[in-house]
Each structure stands twice: as structure tokens, then as C-alpha cells.
Amino acid sequence: MDNDAPNKPVPTLKERSTRYLVFLVIFLTINEIYDTYTTQYPSIIVDLVEGEFGLNSSQYAFFLGIITIGTYFAFISQYLADRIGRKIMLFVTLFGMGFASMWVGLGTNVVQYAIASFFLYIFFSSDIWTMYMVEESPKDHRGKMVNLVLVGGCIGALLVPGLFDALVVGAGYSWRSMTWFAMLAMGFAFITLATKETRVYDALKQKRRQEEKKEERRAFIHVIQDFKQPFLRETRLKTIILITFGFVIGMNYMFILMGKDFLVNVKHLSQDAASDVILFMGIAAIVGYLINGFLLDKIGRKKTLILFIALFPASIIIAVLGDLVAIYISVSLISASFWNLGICSRIYCQELYPTAMRGQITGWRSLFYAMGSTAGALIGSIVLQYVDLGVLFIINSFIFLPFIPIIWKLLPETRSKQLLETTV
């Protein structure tokens, strides 16, 4: 692979029309609505699933450890986005969210539930839409455009408590009714056919056609070389920082996965009150994305990331130790900081590396995020035999703190850089 060519600007890339960009933002927002909904609806039914299948928090955490292994396969989805294109993988992941949710709703025991959730985690963790938006956005507005889609996608987060109140609390349906909306993603996936492949990926395909050699042995070697690229000397330190940071974010996913369990069984909130708290978390995510989009393009990626790193553990402590009012405020801050840590790190991954490696590094980051989710769940299943969920959340959140000096000293700023000019 030519490591220098992808870094050179390609002046022949034509800007997308405003009309197409509006369509793309709307469609990617629909994609993100389903991404957000399928990510979060399992967390609002956690205590009901435990009750139906006769599990306690420790046992459920063990099954979560198995379920989260599904996120490892997001690495493959993101690598395939580099090899076969963003467009086809966008279709596969959106359709997969709906299909896996249907399977979750049909499960009759914990094993079936775990298998279906395993596949659900593969698809909602892939985040192919982020690559689409980063590669199609004007360079000076990339942070705003990505966060605009995220803000619209928060409709999915608001639908989770809204549908829970309407279907489960109000109408008395089982927790399985929370999968009904998610199933519609299978139909919306076909809108992908009206999208265009991203400009920079099309340019990469043309370059590959010119250099392509057909021998299968070389193709296999090429795949191995692809996987090694982010770990070569020029990129190794940045890669290690980003993937270990992804691991720690994954460990702290426990709060999102079992936060309702904490609210109901540790803080002793009712189903209605817990649902209201989750609604506040969704609203906070919207506000957080709006603030994040402004900060990313105004003060830069590095300072924004450090701000949310500092905010997360402070908010966890307040949630664990505080009263009801403190819970509403703190979990809102937790939601805003957690989801923005994820999107800031993904944007960093895509701005620090050239087009041919962008899916790979995002995949490596997702793989280590998945490993962190699994480690957090499996270690949590042991720790929860001795402490409650609140103590576990505090321990996990403190692992973020060493990254403040690491990111400040060792990661470059990428604000306003052209993607194809970004050095590796």
C-alpha cells in the first residue's frame, strides 16, 4: 500500500449539492434514530428481563459479558467498509438492527435472548453512518454536521422511555413490545439504495483499480498488511492511545447497560420515576451533542475530549451519593459526557488517518471498546457479589482520569484539517 498517496489532496473531488447533503443528513439521522433506539432499549427493560428469566444483577452482568462479545464483530463491519464500501455496509447494519430486534422479541428464554442480543450488538456498534458524515461534510463544519445527525438521532433516545411508558407501563404489554419500533429499521434500510458512495471512498476505489493485481495470494497478504497499518511506527502511539481509550469507554458502558437496574434496585425508584430519569438522559444527550458540535469546531477536539473526561467521573459520584434531585442532574451529565466521549474519539480516529485506513482504525477502536464492555460486564459480575452497582460505577469511571495528561501531551489537534491532508 502506498502510505503517502492517501495523504495528498485530490482536487478533482466534486462537492456534493446542497440538496443531496440535506437528503443525506435526513437519512443518516433516521439511521442514527434506530442506532440510538436499539442501543438503549435493552437498558430500560433490564430489570424486567431479569424478573422474567429469574436472574439477579450479578447473573445478568455475566450474560451481558457474553452479549457484548457481539460488538467485537463491529471491527469486521468497519473493515469491510474500507474494502467493499460505506454504502453496502450502511444497508447491512441498518437492516440488521431491525432483524436482530425481531429476534430479541421472539426469544422465550435467556439463551435465545442472549444470542439475539449478541447480533443486535454487532449492528448497532458498527456506526458506518459516522464515516459517511465525516467524509461528506465540509472540513470547517465536520463536528457540527456529525453532531447535527446525533441530535436528530436522539429522537431514538426519547422514544425509549416514551414507548416504555405507553406500551409497558400504560398498556400493560410485556418488555418485548419495545422491539416493535426497532423492527421497522428493516424497511428504512432500503433507502440506502438512493445514497451515493462517499467522494473520498470513490477516489480510493479508482486508485485501487489502477493498482489492482488479481492473484489471490497477494489479496490475502494485502488484508494482513491492512490490519498492520495502524500499528506501524508512524501511527503506533496514536493507535494505542485511541484503542485503550476505547477500552475504558467500553468498561463504563456498564452504567448505560445497567443504569435502570441501579435506579430501581439500589436507589429504589419506581418504574415511572426510573423512566423519567432515562427521559432526562435522552434530553441531556441532545443538549450535549449541540454543545459538543460547537466545542469541537470552536476549541478543538483535544480540549473538548478532556472536558468530558473530567465531567464523567464527577457526575458518577454525584449520582451514587446524591438524592433524587441530584440523580436527575448527575445522570443527565453522565449521559451527555459518555456519548460525547464516544463520538469525539470516533471523529479523532477518522481525522488522524487517511481514507484507506479510516475504517480499520475505527474498527480497532470498536474492537477494544467491545473488549472493554465485555471486561466491564464479566468483572462486574464478580465485583457485584461484594459491592453494589454504585461502587462499581465509581471504580470504572476513575480509570478515565489518566487519559487527561496522555491526550493533552500526545495527541495532535485535527480541527479544520482536510481529511486527505491529515498526516499519519
Buried (B, 14 or more C-beta within 10 A) or exposed (E): BEBEBBBEEBEEEEEBEEEBBEBBBEBBBBBBBBBBBBBBBBBBBBBBBBEBBEBEBBBBBBBBBBBBBBBBBBBBBBBBBBBEBBBBBBBBBBBBBBBBBBBBBEBEEBEEBBBBBBBBBBBBBBBBBBBBBBBBBEBEEBBBBBBBBBBBBBBBBBBBBBBBBEBBBEEEBEBBBBBBBBBBBBEBBEBBEEBBBBBBBBBBBEBEEEEEEEEEEEEEEBEEEBEEBBEEEEBEEBBBBBBBBBBBBBBBBBBBBBBBBBBBBBBEBEBEBBBBBBBBBBBBBBBBBBBBBBBBBEEBBBBBBBBBBBBBBBBBBBBBEBEEEBBBBBBBBBBBBBBBBBBBBBBBBBBBBBBBBBBBBBBBBBBBBBBBBBBBBBBBBEBBEEEBBBBBBBBBBEBBEEBBEBBEEEBEEBBEBEBBEBEB
